[in-house]
């Protein structure tokens, strides 16, 4: 159920699908991040959970958002944002993480964020869900 393990699994899933690009977890200081890769980078962050109501006093469903930031120096070339976004979608849509009890990922949205200093940024959002059982569950 660890969010850190989920994030690491998403990074590991994307790395072989995006050769020639830097794929890593979102930096602790996003404003200070500098794109050094000559082609681009893909940054992964997990968070923004939504919780269901408690079910039979046993636990809750946790729906988590996974943000994949696509940073590229081109838009429509074979190494541009569109191509990278298509490869991210192919690598993650329907993929089920092997850590925890996560459901297969589904695409929720994508959007253009900005063009700054020669770098295009698009954010892709995926979601997954897991059922969390309370440690105080009387059935355990």
Backbone as CSV, one residue per row, in Angstrom:
resi,resn,N_x,N_y,N_z,CA_x,CA_y,CA_z,C_x,C_y,C_z
1,UNK,0.823,-1.199,0.000,0.000,0.000,0.000,0.862,1.258,0.000
2,UNK,2.154,1.082,0.072,3.080,2.210,0.157,3.051,3.063,-1.114
3,UNK,2.882,4.367,-0.926,2.916,5.276,-2.069,4.313,5.347,-2.677
4,UNK,5.338,5.271,-1.836,6.711,5.288,-2.338,6.971,4.085,-3.241
5,UNK,6.534,2.899,-2.814,6.726,1.704,-3.642,5.942,1.803,-4.946
6,UNK,4.751,2.380,-4.886,3.961,2.569,-6.102,4.696,3.506,-7.062
7,UNK,5.203,4.613,-6.561,5.934,5.553,-7.406,7.165,4.892,-8.030
8,UNK,7.905,4.138,-7.234,9.092,3.449,-7.750,8.713,2.426,-8.817
9,UNK,7.590,1.749,-8.645,7.134,0.767,-9.631,6.753,1.448,-10.942
10,UNK,6.107,2.609,-10.869,5.745,3.344,-12.085,7.010,3.794,-12.818
11,UNK,7.980,4.312,-12.097,9.249,4.718,-12.717,9.896,3.513,-13.407
12,UNK,9.937,2.380,-12.732,10.540,1.169,-13.306,9.775,0.687,-14.538
13,UNK,8.468,0.849,-14.556,7.655,0.454,-15.708,7.931,1.370,-16.906
14,UNK,8.143,2.647,-16.649,8.339,3.610,-17.734,9.750,3.592,-18.320
15,UNK,10.748,3.283,-17.523,12.138,3.380,-17.995,12.405,2.592,-19.274
16,UNK,12.034,1.312,-19.373,12.321,0.604,-20.628,11.451,1.067,-21.803
17,UNK,10.325,1.690,-21.514,9.436,2.169,-22.578,9.899,3.499,-23.165
18,UNK,10.828,4.161,-22.472,11.269,5.491,-22.896,12.795,5.576,-22.983
19,UNK,13.410,4.735,-23.824,14.873,4.791,-23.931,15.310,6.156,-24.461
20,UNK,16.420,6.626,-23.948,16.928,7.916,-24.389,16.370,9.097,-23.620
21,UNK,15.464,8.835,-22.683,14.900,9.893,-21.845,15.239,9.624,-20.385
22,UNK,15.375,10.667,-19.619,15.519,10.523,-18.176,14.138,10.232,-17.597
23,UNK,14.014,9.166,-16.817,12.756,8.833,-16.137,13.085,8.696,-14.665
24,UNK,12.451,9.527,-13.837,12.757,9.518,-12.409,11.589,10.077,-11.607
25,UNK,11.679,9.932,-10.299,10.672,10.511,-9.417,10.750,12.027,-9.481
26,UNK,9.618,12.649,-9.220,9.551,14.107,-9.185,10.538,14.629,-8.145
27,UNK,11.255,15.699,-8.438,12.251,16.200,-7.484,11.595,16.849,-6.259
28,UNK,12.339,16.881,-5.168,11.849,17.534,-3.952,11.652,19.034,-4.158
29,UNK,12.462,19.627,-5.036,12.356,21.060,-5.323,12.016,21.243,-6.800
30,UNK,10.731,21.130,-7.166,10.374,21.206,-8.581,10.738,22.542,-9.235
31,UNK,10.661,23.627,-8.486,10.999,24.929,-9.062,12.486,25.035,-9.392
32,UNK,13.306,24.281,-8.692,14.738,24.307,-8.930,15.210,23.259,-9.926
33,UNK,14.283,22.463,-10.472,14.660,21.395,-11.398,15.109,21.988,-12.727
34,UNK,16.232,21.522,-13.224,16.739,21.931,-14.527,16.824,20.703,-15.415
35,UNK,16.209,20.779,-16.577,16.268,19.674,-17.530,17.654,19.645,-18.160
36,UNK,18.421,18.608,-17.835,19.773,18.463,-18.368,19.824,17.500,-19.545
37,UNK,18.866,16.584,-19.621,18.823,15.613,-20.713,18.617,16.367,-22.026
38,UNK,19.399,16.066,-23.065,19.254,16.793,-24.325,17.927,16.546,-25.036
39,UNK,17.247,15.462,-24.703,15.973,15.145,-25.348,14.796,15.522,-24.455
40,UNK,14.804,15.034,-23.214,13.688,15.321,-22.319,13.723,14.438,-21.097
41,UNK,12.686,14.574,-20.290,12.583,13.792,-19.061,11.121,13.516,-18.757
42,UNK,10.916,12.455,-17.993,9.592,12.109,-17.488,9.724,11.996,-15.977
43,UNK,8.915,12.775,-15.268,8.969,12.820,-13.809,7.663,12.275,-13.245
44,UNK,7.764,11.431,-12.221,6.594,10.743,-11.665,6.373,11.170,-10.223
45,UNK,5.120,11.494,-9.899,4.729,11.814,-8.522,3.399,11.135,-8.219
46,UNK,3.260,10.645,-7.000,2.033,9.967,-6.579,1.416,10.760,-5.438
47,UNK,0.113,10.882,-5.454,-0.552,11.582,-4.355,-1.979,11.938,-4.689
48,UNK,-2.509,12.896,-3.953,-3.885,13.358,-4.151,-4.892,12.227,-4.047
49,UNK,-4.856,11.514,-2.951,-5.780,10.398,-2.747,-7.194,10.891,-2.471
50,UNK,-8.146,10.079,-2.897,-9.552,10.249,-2.527,-9.968,8.961,-1.848
51,UNK,-10.752,9.081,-0.801,-11.140,7.925,-0.002,-12.645,7.723,-0.074
52,UNK,-13.061,6.462,-0.113,-14.485,6.143,-0.063,-14.950,6.198,1.386
53,UNK,-16.253,6.065,1.571,-16.764,5.914,2.932,-16.312,4.569,3.482
54,UNK,-16.299,4.451,4.780,-15.852,3.197,5.388,-16.894,2.112,5.124
55,UNK,-16.429,0.934,4.806,-17.314,-0.181,4.470,-17.329,-1.193,5.610
56,UNK,-18.452,-1.361,6.244,-18.622,-2.363,7.307,-17.560,-2.268,8.395
57,UNK,-17.098,-1.079,8.672,-16.091,-0.837,9.701,-14.798,-1.631,9.479
58,UNK,-14.531,-2.009,8.237,-13.329,-2.802,7.975,-12.247,-2.030,7.236
59,UNK,-12.623,-1.102,6.413,-11.622,-0.382,5.645,-12.244,0.537,4.625
60,UNK,-11.402,1.068,3.747,-11.838,2.022,2.740,-11.093,1.801,1.433
61,UNK,-11.744,2.221,0.344,-11.053,2.249,-0.934,-10.261,3.549,-1.024
62,UNK,-9.024,3.432,-1.472,-8.176,4.601,-1.695,-7.908,4.710,-3.187
63,UNK,-8.347,5.808,-3.781,-8.083,6.070,-5.195,-6.987,7.128,-5.253
64,UNK,-5.878,6.774,-5.880,-4.703,7.648,-5.890,-4.426,8.132,-7.309
65,UNK,-3.927,9.355,-7.406,-3.560,9.948,-8.694,-2.046,9.861,-8.869
66,UNK,-1.646,9.500,-10.057,-0.236,9.409,-10.423,-0.008,10.441,-11.526
67,UNK,0.806,11.432,-11.239,1.084,12.485,-12.216,2.406,12.176,-12.904
68,UNK,2.354,12.143,-14.226,3.541,11.924,-15.041,3.791,13.220,-15.811
69,UNK,4.826,13.939,-15.416,5.188,15.188,-16.092,6.125,14.854,-17.250
70,UNK,5.731,15.256,-18.447,6.520,15.011,-19.654,7.193,16.328,-20.039
71,UNK,8.517,16.340,-20.001,9.302,17.528,-20.349,10.109,17.218,-21.603
72,UNK,9.878,17.971,-22.665,10.599,17.726,-23.919,11.050,19.046,-24.527
73,UNK,12.031,18.928,-25.400,12.537,20.122,-26.086,11.851,20.316,-27.437
74,UNK,11.055,19.330,-27.853,10.307,19.406,-29.108,8.864,19.025,-28.838
75,UNK,8.006,19.359,-29.771,6.595,19.048,-29.594,6.156,17.886,-30.477
76,UNK,6.408,17.978,-31.769,5.820,17.014,-32.694,6.822,16.100,-33.398
77,UNK,8.082,16.100,-33.001,9.052,15.207,-33.624,8.961,13.821,-32.993
78,UNK,9.789,12.891,-33.472,9.760,11.529,-32.920,10.221,11.488,-31.463
79,UNK,10.917,12.525,-31.004,11.305,12.613,-29.589,10.534,13.719,-28.873
80,UNK,9.510,14.235,-29.520,8.742,15.335,-28.951,7.671,14.875,-27.979
81,UNK,6.969,15.848,-27.427,5.974,15.593,-26.383,4.896,14.613,-26.832
82,UNK,4.393,14.769,-28.055,3.297,13.898,-28.492,3.725,12.437,-28.521
83,UNK,4.894,12.178,-29.066,5.404,10.808,-29.131,5.650,10.243,-27.735
84,UNK,6.245,11.046,-26.868,6.522,10.583,-25.505,5.215,10.302,-24.768
85,UNK,4.235,11.181,-24.927,2.942,10.969,-24.256,2.272,9.684,-24.743
86,UNK,2.366,9.404,-26.034,1.802,8.154,-26.561,2.494,6.941,-25.949
87,UNK,3.813,7.014,-25.785,4.548,5.889,-25.200,4.260,5.732,-23.707
88,UNK,4.082,6.838,-22.999,3.693,6.768,-21.582,2.329,6.104,-21.463
89,UNK,1.384,6.519,-22.290,0.043,5.929,-22.261,0.101,4.430,-22.537
90,UNK,0.864,4.034,-23.549,0.980,2.612,-23.885,1.595,1.810,-22.742
91,UNK,2.543,2.403,-22.019,3.230,1.689,-20.935,2.390,1.578,-19.670
92,UNK,1.485,2.524,-19.433,0.774,2.545,-18.150,-0.703,2.163,-18.212
93,UNK,-1.370,2.400,-19.333,-2.802,2.114,-19.409,-3.069,0.621,-19.233
94,UNK,-3.783,0.264,-18.179,-4.117,-1.129,-17.911,-3.050,-1.905,-17.167
95,UNK,-1.895,-1.307,-16.955,-0.811,-1.975,-16.228,-1.158,-2.067,-14.753
96,UNK,-0.919,-3.237,-14.152,-1.203,-3.427,-12.734,0.114,-3.503,-11.969
97,UNK,0.351,-2.547,-11.077,1.590,-2.572,-10.293,1.702,-3.856,-9.482
98,UNK,2.920,-4.344,-9.353,3.139,-5.595,-8.613,3.392,-5.346,-7.135
99,UNK,3.296,-4.097,-6.701,3.481,-3.762,-5.285,2.120,-3.457,-4.673
100,UNK,1.857,-3.998,-3.513,0.574,-3.732,-2.865,-0.573,-4.399,-3.596
101,UNK,-1.736,-3.896,-3.368,-2.960,-4.453,-3.953,-3.606,-3.451,-4.896
102,UNK,-2.814,-2.820,-5.732,-3.320,-1.780,-6.622,-4.044,-2.371,-7.821
103,UNK,-5.097,-1.710,-8.237,-5.842,-2.075,-9.438,-5.079,-1.567,-10.668
104,UNK,-5.424,-2.066,-11.865,-4.764,-1.568,-13.075,-4.942,-0.048,-13.219
105,UNK,-3.924,0.601,-13.754,-3.977,2.046,-13.943,-4.896,2.400,-15.101
106,UNK,-5.589,3.525,-14.960,-6.347,4.060,-16.080,-6.010,5.538,-16.238
107,UNK,-6.119,6.009,-17.475,-5.805,7.407,-17.765,-6.968,8.282,-17.327
108,UNK,-6.664,9.355,-16.603,-7.696,10.274,-16.134,-7.695,11.575,-16.934
109,UNK,-6.503,12.092,-17.263,-6.436,13.352,-18.012,-5.007,13.607,-18.481
110,UNK,-4.877,14.539,-19.397,-3.570,15.097,-19.721,-3.791,16.546,-20.125
111,UNK,-2.750,17.354,-19.946,-2.905,18.770,-20.280,-1.547,19.411,-20.525
112,UNK,-1.562,20.417,-21.378,-0.391,21.254,-21.585,-0.253,22.150,-20.361
113,UNK,0.951,22.228,-19.798,1.182,23.054,-18.613,1.869,24.361,-18.989
114,UNK,3.000,24.251,-19.711,3.717,25.478,-20.061,4.805,25.197,-21.089
115,UNK,5.264,26.256,-21.714,6.470,26.249,-22.538,7.369,27.326,-21.957
116,UNK,8.528,26.903,-21.405,9.421,27.861,-20.752,10.868,27.467,-21.026
117,UNK,11.652,28.429,-21.408,13.085,28.225,-21.652,13.352,27.074,-22.618
118,UNK,12.514,26.959,-23.647,12.711,25.933,-24.663,12.233,24.545,-24.283
119,UNK,11.485,24.426,-23.181,11.010,23.115,-22.721,9.482,23.104,-22.671
120,UNK,8.903,22.101,-23.352,7.453,21.871,-23.299,7.151,20.995,-22.096
121,UNK,6.105,21.342,-21.359,5.688,20.496,-20.236,4.214,20.146,-20.383
122,UNK,3.959,18.844,-20.332,2.600,18.309,-20.299,2.487,17.413,-19.070
123,UNK,1.358,17.436,-18.407,1.096,16.525,-17.290,0.059,15.502,-17.706
124,UNK,0.373,14.246,-17.462,-0.568,13.150,-17.681,-0.947,12.611,-16.306
125,UNK,-2.228,12.357,-16.105,-2.694,11.865,-14.811,-3.311,10.485,-15.002
126,UNK,-2.838,9.549,-14.203,-3.380,8.197,-14.168,-3.938,7.962,-12.772
127,UNK,-4.842,7.003,-12.658,-5.391,6.670,-11.347,-5.358,5.167,-11.137
128,UNK,-5.297,4.792,-9.868,-5.407,3.398,-9.452,-6.108,3.397,-8.105
129,UNK,-6.592,2.242,-7.721,-7.293,2.137,-6.440,-6.803,0.911,-5.687
130,UNK,-6.927,0.987,-4.389,-6.582,-0.119,-3.509,-7.534,-0.079,-2.329
131,UNK,-7.797,-1.216,-1.750,-8.658,-1.277,-0.572,-7.764,-1.382,0.652
132,UNK,-7.948,-0.480,1.590,-7.133,-0.432,2.798,-7.962,-0.961,3.953
133,UNK,-7.459,-2.003,4.604,-8.153,-2.602,5.743,-7.598,-1.996,7.024
134,UNK,-8.489,-1.584,7.892,-8.095,-0.981,9.159,-7.369,-1.993,10.040
135,UNK,-6.332,-1.530,10.720,-5.635,-2.403,11.666,-6.527,-2.747,12.852
136,UNK,-7.627,-2.021,13.002,-8.551,-2.266,14.102,-9.749,-3.105,13.669
137,UNK,-9.645,-3.719,12.492,-10.708,-4.565,11.965,-10.931,-5.733,12.922
138,UNK,-12.156,-5.917,13.406,-12.410,-7.012,14.343,-12.264,-8.394,13.708
139,UNK,-12.204,-8.461,12.386,-12.089,-9.757,11.701,-10.636,-10.203,11.545
140,UNK,-9.693,-9.339,11.885,-8.274,-9.696,11.706,-7.755,-10.403,12.933
